[in-house]
Amino acid sequence: MQINKKLKTTLMITLLTLSAIMVAIPMASANITTAPDLYEPGTTTPLITGPVGTELDVVGTTGSGNAAPFSTVTLYWGGLSGAELGSTTADAAGEWTVEDVEIPSAVTGPAYIVASDGSGQFGAEFTVTASVDTDVDRGLPGDEVVLTGHGFAKNDDITVTFDSTTLGTPVTVTLTSPAITTNGTGSFSATITIPSTIDVAEYDIYDVTAEDEASTTATTEITVDYYILLTPSSGPTGITTTMSGRIPASTAYTIKFNGATIDSGTSTSDGSFSEEYTIPGVLSPTDYDVEVFWETVNSRSAQFEVTDPPTIDVNPDHGMAGDVIVIDGEDFSNNADITIYLGSTVVNSTALNEDFGPTDKSGEFADLEFTVPAISAGIYDIYVVDEYGASSTGDTFTVDATPVFSMSTRATEYVRMDFISLVSQSTSAD
């Protein structure tokens, strides 16, 4: 049988093309046969140990944790019958990433994050460490505190101790109640009482340590002392700060700001007090001492930082209805909810959108977004107000007109076989 040259050439080109396609498409891996990598979120820094609640990225590459191309990769805690931690789809090379995986409640020690692509699976080892936390960071003897722990041995009794950290003569108190036992995943939550045996002379920062029967321990800190707190503790002049705290019960007190008396009163039966103060406009940006005095010689202090007036940066400074605009700000009250206005229209706020704020501990926010509302085109004042009264001023935003497109015929009547002539018109934001 003879094949003409043209047909032979066509067959050769076809075979070469098929070969090229086969080279371009990676061959499917049978399954995941190596452990994926565990990294700190958004980095390539290994993260292989930590407490319950730790977040990490789990990554499969051609070198580790490679999956079948385009397969669904699912992560499990401890094995395929364990809790599902997340899933994703592998790319053409079998590489994949599951971001912000959270370590679930588990006993102390090594465990495995198992990746499966449906055909095979392999685990990456992560070591769970013990941790404890309290619902408050300060208090007085006799106060109740919720103590929560994770990563201990399962179904074990827990012993809690308070240890002073800076006293010349150390103080250690072991709690005898309540009885605390971990659950099946090594966690517990209990309401404990700051020991009433701690005397005023023994007020200090205390280590609160939980220990199970296998001697696994974890520690957190709590301050046992009188105190004054400011909310907020920084911001521009004109805002109102709340001065609150604890001193001896039913005791007369005086509060001073920068050495001048600004308020007085008597503490409640548990020693609490609370007063408000508007920061005077005459103050320059710097730190100012705020002190509470009682019984003449006793006092506790905090600092209020007066900042420059708040400013915002809007990018871009114009847009049509529906456009998304980015805004940054600084020198607002710290840790404050915020609201942004276009004229009198609220366009976003922390109350409406939990991702819009609050400000950070320095009174700043960055890369927040709002959508231009459907309001009349024109120039509007744009400003941000925080929950304590700080407000930016002097900025404007232009709402551009939305383009309108219309079309009409040149004539009002036509007969069969006529050519129809159309006229189009449009307006733009330019």
ZIMO-V623139 format. One record per residue. N is the residue number from 1. PSI is psi in degrees with one decimal (none if undefined). Layout:
N,PSI ; N,PSI
This chain:
1,136.7 ; 2,142.9 ; 3,124.5 ; 4,160.2 ; 5,-36.6 ; 6,-44.2 ; 7,-40.1 ; 8,-42.6 ; 9,-41.3 ; 10,-43.1 ; 11,-41.0 ; 12,-42.7 ; 13,-40.5 ; 14,-44.8 ; 15,-40.9 ; 16,-39.6 ; 17,-44.3 ; 18,-38.7 ; 19,-41.4 ; 20,-40.2 ; 21,-41.7 ; 22,-34.9 ; 23,-37.7 ; 24,-31.8 ; 25,118.8 ; 26,143.3 ; 27,138.0 ; 28,131.0 ; 29,145.2 ; 30,-40.9 ; 31,177.6 ; 32,119.1 ; 33,1.3 ; 34,159.4 ; 35,138.3 ; 36,170.3 ; 37,148.7 ; 38,123.7 ; 39,155.9 ; 40,142.6 ; 41,129.6 ; 42,10.7 ; 43,-179.0 ; 44,26.6 ; 45,119.3 ; 46,141.8 ; 47,103.0 ; 48,7.6 ; 49,149.6 ; 50,174.2 ; 51,170.1 ; 52,137.9 ; 53,-10.4 ; 54,138.0 ; 55,140.3 ; 56,164.1 ; 57,134.6 ; 58,124.3 ; 59,131.1 ; 60,128.8 ; 61,178.9 ; 62,-20.1 ; 63,-21.5 ; 64,127.5 ; 65,19.1 ; 66,133.7 ; 67,173.1 ; 68,137.7 ; 69,135.3 ; 70,13.4 ; 71,159.4 ; 72,121.7 ; 73,125.1 ; 74,138.5 ; 75,139.5 ; 76,151.8 ; 77,113.2 ; 78,-17.7 ; 79,174.3 ; 80,-18.7 ; 81,-1.6 ; 82,-177.3 ; 83,138.5 ; 84,129.5 ; 85,-14.1 ; 86,170.0 ; 87,164.1 ; 88,179.9 ; 89,129.7 ; 90,153.7 ; 91,-169.8 ; 92,-24.5 ; 93,1.9 ; 94,10.7 ; 95,151.9 ; 96,160.6 ; 97,133.4 ; 98,117.2 ; 99,154.0 ; 100,46.5 ; 101,130.1 ; 102,129.9 ; 103,123.7 ; 104,174.6 ; 105,127.6 ; 106,158.6 ; 107,162.4 ; 108,148.0 ; 109,-176.8 ; 110,144.3 ; 111,177.3 ; 112,136.7 ; 113,110.4 ; 114,127.2 ; 115,131.8 ; 116,135.9 ; 117,15.4 ; 118,-22.7 ; 119,-30.0 ; 120,171.0 ; 121,155.8 ; 122,145.0 ; 123,146.7 ; 124,131.9 ; 125,134.0 ; 126,129.4 ; 127,120.3 ; 128,130.1 ; 129,156.9 ; 130,151.5 ; 131,150.6 ; 132,156.0 ; 133,155.7 ; 134,158.1 ; 135,-9.9 ; 136,157.5 ; 137,3.8 ; 138,159.0 ; 139,-177.0 ; 140,159.4 ; 141,134.6 ; 142,-14.8 ; 143,144.6 ; 144,140.3 ; 145,136.2 ; 146,119.4 ; 147,125.7 ; 148,136.7 ; 149,150.6 ; 150,157.7 ; 151,22.7 ; 152,179.7 ; 153,149.7 ; 154,145.3 ; 155,39.5 ; 156,149.9 ; 157,143.0 ; 158,134.0 ; 159,133.5 ; 160,131.0 ; 161,149.2 ; 162,126.4 ; 163,125.4 ; 164,156.3 ; 165,-20.2 ; 166,-4.6 ; 167,144.7 ; 168,-39.5 ; 169,103.6 ; 170,147.4 ; 171,128.9 ; 172,128.1 ; 173,124.7 ; 174,126.1 ; 175,138.7 ; 176,-10.8 ; 177,154.2 ; 178,168.9 ; 179,128.2 ; 180,129.2 ; 181,136.2 ; 182,161.1 ; 183,-166.5 ; 184,-13.1 ; 185,17.2 ; 186,19.6 ; 187,160.5 ; 188,160.3 ; 189,126.9 ; 190,148.5 ; 191,115.4 ; 192,168.7 ; 193,130.9 ; 194,126.5 ; 195,127.7 ; 196,-10.5 ; 197,-10.0 ; 198,117.1 ; 199,162.8 ; 200,-39.9 ; 201,-13.7 ; 202,9.4 ; 203,137.0 ; 204,177.1 ; 205,122.8 ; 206,137.7 ; 207,127.0 ; 208,113.1 ; 209,131.9 ; 210,136.5 ; 211,132.2 ; 212,-178.8 ; 213,-19.9 ; 214,10.4 ; 215,18.7 ; 216,129.3 ; 217,157.4 ; 218,148.3 ; 219,142.6 ; 220,172.3 ; 221,148.7 ; 222,136.5 ; 223,122.1 ; 224,101.9 ; 225,162.5 ; 226,158.9 ; 227,164.0 ; 228,134.3 ; 229,148.6 ; 230,130.5 ; 231,105.8 ; 232,171.0 ; 233,2.2 ; 234,155.1 ; 235,175.1 ; 236,169.1 ; 237,153.6 ; 238,-17.7 ; 239,166.1 ; 240,125.6 ; 241,146.6 ; 242,127.2 ; 243,112.7 ; 244,164.3 ; 245,-159.7 ; 246,136.0 ; 247,-174.8 ; 248,149.1 ; 249,144.2 ; 250,48.6 ; 251,135.9 ; 252,141.7 ; 253,161.8 ; 254,138.9 ; 255,132.7 ; 256,140.6 ; 257,117.6 ; 258,36.7 ; 259,-11.9 ; 260,134.7 ; 261,128.0 ; 262,-14.8 ; 263,164.9 ; 264,165.8 ; 265,-163.3 ; 266,133.1 ; 267,160.6 ; 268,-175.0 ; 269,-18.6 ; 270,11.6 ; 271,6.0 ; 272,151.7 ; 273,157.5 ; 274,129.2 ; 275,156.8 ; 276,150.9 ; 277,131.2 ; 278,124.6 ; 279,120.8 ; 280,144.4 ; 281,-13.7 ; 282,-8.3 ; 283,141.3 ; 284,155.4 ; 285,115.7 ; 286,-176.8 ; 287,141.1 ; 288,138.0 ; 289,136.5 ; 290,121.8 ; 291,143.7 ; 292,128.9 ; 293,143.4 ; 294,152.9 ; 295,36.8 ; 296,-49.9 ; 297,-9.5 ; 298,140.8 ; 299,159.1 ; 300,153.5 ; 301,161.1 ; 302,175.7 ; 303,140.9 ; 304,129.3 ; 305,116.2 ; 306,125.2 ; 307,173.6 ; 308,165.5 ; 309,146.0 ; 310,145.9 ; 311,154.7 ; 312,158.4 ; 313,120.5 ; 314,128.8 ; 315,116.4 ; 316,176.5 ; 317,19.2 ; 318,162.0 ; 319,163.2 ; 320,165.0 ; 321,130.5 ; 322,-16.2 ; 323,146.2 ; 324,126.7 ; 325,142.5 ; 326,139.3 ; 327,138.6 ; 328,158.8 ; 329,157.8 ; 330,163.6 ; 331,29.3 ; 332,178.5 ; 333,146.9 ; 334,146.1 ; 335,45.1 ; 336,140.6 ; 337,148.9 ; 338,157.9 ; 339,136.9 ; 340,137.3 ; 341,143.6 ; 342,105.7 ; 343,-122.0 ; 344,5.9 ; 345,124.5 ; 346,122.0 ; 347,-15.1 ; 348,159.2 ; 349,162.9 ; 350,-33.8 ; 351,-35.0 ; 352,-29.7 ; 353,109.5 ; 354,-17.3 ; 355,-7.5 ; 356,87.9 ; 357,-169.7 ; 358,-177.9 ; 359,161.1 ; 360,-171.8 ; 361,-13.4 ; 362,4.1 ; 363,22.2 ; 364,160.0 ; 365,154.9 ; 366,146.9 ; 367,34.3 ; 368,157.5 ; 369,148.6 ; 370,157.4 ; 371,130.7 ; 372,124.7 ; 373,167.6 ; 374,79.8 ; 375,169.5 ; 376,144.0 ; 377,145.7 ; 378,-176.5 ; 379,128.3 ; 380,147.2 ; 381,135.4 ; 382,130.1 ; 383,156.1 ; 384,134.3 ; 385,133.5 ; 386,171.5 ; 387,-13.6 ; 388,2.3 ; 389,-5.5 ; 390,136.6 ; 391,138.5 ; 392,157.4 ; 393,162.4 ; 394,8.5 ; 395,146.8 ; 396,158.5 ; 397,133.9 ; 398,120.3 ; 399,112.9 ; 400,151.1 ; 401,139.4 ; 402,128.3 ; 403,139.3 ; 404,130.1 ; 405,131.8 ; 406,155.9 ; 407,140.2 ; 408,163.1 ; 409,152.0 ; 410,-34.0 ; 411,164.2 ; 412,-18.2 ; 413,145.0 ; 414,153.6 ; 415,168.5 ; 416,137.2 ; 417,0.6 ; 418,148.6 ; 419,132.0 ; 420,125.0 ; 421,127.1 ; 422,148.7 ; 423,126.0 ; 424,146.9 ; 425,145.8 ; 426,151.8 ; 427,149.8 ; 428,171.0 ; 429,-8.1 ; 430,none
